[in-house]
Amino acid sequence: MTHLLRLEGVVKTYPKGNLRITALPPVDLTVGPGQFVALQGPSGSGKTTCLLIAGGLLRPDSGQVLVDGQDLYTMPRSRLAAFRARNIGFVFQQYHLIPYLTVFENILAPEAAGGRFGNESRAKALAEQFGLAHRLDHTPAELSSGEKQRTALARALLFSPKLVLADEVTGNLDHQNALGVLRHLRGYVETGGSVLLVTHDREIAAQADRVEYLPTSQTQPLEARQ
């Protein structure tokens, strides 16, 4: 299988006093085209760190990250930013919507990073698909948690990215809204997209095609890494 996302020997550590905290132990992970993969592990195992590294937002200490055959961390920053905007969608537990923008403007926000404008019809279609057509002129403060998360998901899908990275996206939602978000993610996968979903919820993870697990992170003396 050709892998859309491939992490090979990826490690992330941080110094703390005379210790080195392992934020992410060595990880090998793949996600193929049209695959829905859930990532689980105990608290502090590095799930979010792994997601940020996979999306080109956090440089690892070592290892290689390939998205659609492109090595993210050998790219110049400007090229990486453009590649990320066009090929990777992010959805976070805390939504990260821009508070002073409307739903419609938030969905269109990736235009600035991606340098691709004229997506108004696409934004309206996504809003309709996610049950937000009546909320286009509302700001995030006027939305329910479910509406905020669906707005964030619509924003992530504006450019029809090949890969969506989702971090605990059902964590703030009730059961019905959580199932709705999962249904939209599954629909995206069925059209050929790929999803890597971080979740602590086993029931949510069971909806994925495959579940990967991270071990507990460790600390070690700083000199052990020198």
C-alpha positions as CSV (number, residue, x, y, z in Angstrom):
1,M,0.0,0.0,0.0
2,T,1.1,3.5,-0.7
3,H,1.0,5.5,2.5
4,L,-0.4,9.0,2.6
5,L,1.2,9.6,6.0
6,R,4.3,7.8,7.2
7,L,6.2,8.4,10.5
8,E,9.5,6.6,10.8
9,G,11.4,6.5,14.0
10,V,10.0,9.8,15.2
11,V,11.1,11.0,18.6
12,K,10.5,14.2,20.6
13,T,12.1,15.1,23.9
14,Y,12.4,18.1,26.2
15,P,15.1,19.0,28.8
16,K,13.9,19.6,32.3
17,G,16.6,20.2,34.9
18,N,19.0,17.3,34.7
19,L,16.4,15.1,33.1
20,R,15.1,14.7,29.6
21,I,11.4,14.2,29.3
22,T,10.4,11.9,26.4
23,A,7.3,13.6,25.0
24,L,7.1,11.1,22.2
25,P,9.0,7.7,22.3
26,P,10.1,6.3,19.0
27,V,7.1,6.0,16.7
28,D,6.5,4.2,13.4
29,L,3.0,5.0,12.1
30,T,1.3,4.9,8.7
31,V,-2.1,6.0,7.4
32,G,-3.1,5.0,3.9
33,P,-5.3,6.8,1.4
34,G,-9.0,6.5,2.5
35,Q,-8.0,5.2,5.9
36,F,-9.5,6.2,9.3
37,V,-6.9,5.5,12.0
38,A,-7.4,6.2,15.7
39,L,-4.4,6.9,18.0
40,Q,-4.7,6.0,21.7
41,G,-2.4,5.8,24.7
42,P,-2.3,6.8,28.4
43,S,-2.2,10.4,29.5
44,G,1.2,11.9,28.7
45,S,2.1,9.3,26.1
46,G,2.5,11.9,23.4
47,K,-0.7,11.6,21.3
48,T,-1.1,15.3,20.7
49,T,2.7,15.7,20.2
50,C,2.5,12.9,17.6
51,L,-0.4,14.7,15.8
52,L,1.5,18.1,15.8
53,I,4.6,16.4,14.3
54,A,2.5,14.6,11.7
55,G,1.1,17.9,10.6
56,G,4.3,19.8,10.3
57,L,3.7,22.0,13.3
58,L,6.4,20.6,15.7
59,R,9.8,19.4,14.5
60,P,10.9,16.1,16.0
61,D,14.3,15.4,17.4
62,S,14.8,12.6,15.0
63,G,12.9,10.5,12.5
64,Q,11.2,11.2,9.2
65,V,7.7,12.5,8.5
66,L,6.3,11.9,5.0
67,V,3.0,13.2,3.7
68,D,2.0,12.2,0.2
69,G,5.7,11.4,-0.3
70,Q,6.9,14.8,0.8
71,D,9.4,15.0,3.7
72,L,7.9,17.7,5.8
73,Y,10.9,18.7,7.8
74,T,13.3,19.1,4.9
75,M,11.1,21.8,3.3
76,P,11.8,25.5,3.8
77,R,9.3,27.0,6.2
78,S,7.4,29.0,3.5
79,R,7.0,25.9,1.4
80,L,6.0,23.8,4.4
81,A,3.3,26.3,5.4
82,A,1.8,26.3,1.9
83,F,2.0,22.5,1.6
84,R,0.3,22.1,5.0
85,A,-2.5,24.6,4.1
86,R,-3.3,22.7,0.9
87,N,-2.9,19.1,2.1
88,I,-3.6,18.9,5.8
89,G,-6.7,19.9,7.8
90,F,-6.6,20.3,11.5
91,V,-9.5,19.9,14.0
92,F,-8.9,20.4,17.7
93,Q,-10.8,19.8,20.9
94,Q,-10.9,23.5,21.8
95,Y,-12.1,24.4,18.2
96,H,-9.7,27.4,17.8
97,L,-12.2,29.4,15.9
98,I,-11.5,33.2,15.5
99,P,-13.9,34.8,17.9
100,Y,-14.5,38.0,16.0
101,L,-15.2,36.3,12.7
102,T,-18.6,34.8,11.6
103,V,-19.1,31.1,10.9
104,F,-18.8,31.8,7.2
105,E,-15.5,33.8,7.7
106,N,-14.1,31.1,10.0
107,I,-14.7,28.4,7.4
108,L,-12.9,30.6,4.8
109,A,-10.0,31.4,7.1
110,P,-7.6,28.8,5.5
111,E,-7.6,31.0,2.3
112,A,-5.1,33.3,3.9
113,A,-2.6,30.5,4.6
114,G,-3.2,28.6,1.5
115,G,-3.2,31.6,-0.9
116,R,-6.3,30.2,-2.7
117,F,-9.2,32.6,-2.8
118,G,-12.7,32.4,-4.2
119,N,-14.0,29.5,-2.1
120,E,-17.3,31.1,-1.1
121,S,-19.4,28.4,-2.8
122,R,-17.4,25.6,-1.3
123,A,-17.8,27.2,2.2
124,K,-21.5,27.5,1.8
125,A,-21.8,23.9,0.6
126,L,-19.9,22.7,3.6
127,A,-22.0,24.8,6.0
128,E,-25.1,23.3,4.4
129,Q,-23.6,19.8,4.7
130,F,-22.8,20.3,8.4
131,G,-26.1,21.9,9.3
132,L,-24.7,25.4,9.7
133,A,-26.5,27.2,6.8
134,H,-28.6,29.1,9.3
135,R,-25.6,30.1,11.4
136,L,-23.4,31.7,8.7
137,D,-23.6,35.2,10.1
138,H,-23.2,34.2,13.8
139,T,-19.9,34.4,15.7
140,P,-18.5,31.5,17.8
141,A,-19.9,33.0,21.0
142,E,-23.4,32.4,19.7
143,L,-22.8,28.7,18.8
144,S,-23.3,25.5,20.7
145,S,-20.4,23.2,21.3
146,G,-21.6,20.9,18.5
147,E,-21.9,23.9,16.1
148,K,-18.4,25.1,17.0
149,Q,-16.9,21.7,16.3
150,R,-18.8,21.3,13.0
151,T,-17.6,24.8,12.0
152,A,-14.0,23.8,12.8
153,L,-14.4,20.6,10.7
154,A,-15.9,22.6,7.8
155,R,-12.9,24.9,8.0
156,A,-10.5,21.9,7.9
157,L,-12.2,20.6,4.8
158,L,-12.3,23.8,2.8
159,F,-9.5,22.8,0.5
160,S,-10.5,19.1,0.4
161,P,-7.2,18.1,2.0
162,K,-5.8,14.6,1.6
163,L,-5.3,14.3,5.4
164,V,-7.3,15.4,8.4
165,L,-5.6,15.4,11.8
166,A,-8.2,15.4,14.6
167,D,-7.3,15.8,18.3
168,E,-9.9,14.7,20.8
169,V,-12.6,16.3,18.7
170,T,-15.5,14.7,20.5
171,G,-14.1,15.4,24.0
172,N,-16.3,18.5,24.6
173,L,-19.4,17.1,22.9
174,D,-22.5,15.2,24.1
175,H,-23.0,11.7,22.6
176,Q,-25.3,12.8,19.8
177,N,-23.0,15.6,18.6
178,A,-20.0,13.3,19.0
179,L,-21.6,10.7,16.7
180,G,-22.4,13.5,14.2
181,V,-18.8,14.6,14.0
182,L,-17.7,11.0,13.5
183,R,-20.2,10.6,10.8
184,H,-18.8,13.6,9.0
185,L,-15.3,12.3,9.4
186,R,-16.4,8.9,8.1
187,G,-18.0,10.5,5.1
188,Y,-14.8,12.4,4.3
189,V,-12.9,9.1,4.4
190,E,-15.5,7.4,2.1
191,T,-14.7,10.1,-0.5
192,G,-11.0,9.2,-0.4
193,G,-9.7,11.4,2.4
194,S,-7.6,10.0,5.3
195,V,-8.0,10.7,9.1
196,L,-5.7,10.3,12.0
197,L,-7.9,10.8,15.2
198,V,-6.5,11.1,18.7
199,T,-9.0,10.0,21.3
200,H,-9.0,8.6,24.8
201,D,-12.5,7.1,24.2
202,R,-12.5,3.4,23.3
203,E,-16.0,3.6,21.9
204,I,-14.9,6.5,19.6
205,A,-11.7,4.7,18.6
206,A,-13.7,1.6,17.7
207,Q,-15.3,3.6,14.8
208,A,-11.9,3.8,13.1
209,D,-10.6,1.2,10.6
210,R,-7.5,0.7,12.8
211,V,-6.3,1.6,16.3
212,E,-2.7,2.4,17.1
213,Y,-1.4,2.6,20.6
214,L,1.4,4.7,22.1
215,P,3.3,3.5,25.2
216,T,3.8,5.6,28.3
217,S,6.5,8.3,27.9
218,Q,9.6,8.2,30.1
219,T,12.2,10.4,31.7
220,Q,15.9,9.7,31.6
221,P,19.1,11.5,32.8
222,L,20.0,14.3,30.5
223,E,23.5,13.0,29.9
224,A,22.0,9.8,28.5
225,R,21.0,11.8,25.5
226,Q,24.3,13.7,25.1
